[in-house]
Amino acid sequence: MRFSIHIKDTLKKCGIPPEQLEVLASDRDTWRTMCNQGLTIFCSNYTADAEKNMLVDTQCLLLLSVPFVTSVAESVHQTSGFIATSEATPD
């Protein structure tokens, strides 16, 4: 990805229209306000997306891992002939 495309995408994520960049940057107070608002928007969207992805990943892991772990544990015990106990064997 070209740097200019990345910058435009980042500006859009911050709610700053790239077409109006020069106009907004010409007035320092307006630019400072836009940057602060844009950073707030970007951070809140980033956090919300990260939390959503983490929730989805956690749900997928929970759904997929429980039956898999159970079936793998059963097959290992059946093929190995060993029975796992919590008691220590005397030496």
Secondary structure, 3 states (H helix, E strand, C coil): CCHHHHHHHHHHHCCCCHHHHHHHHHCHHHHHHHHHHHHHHHHHHHHHHHHHHHHHHHHHHHHHHHHHHHHHHHHHHHHHCCCCCCCCCCC
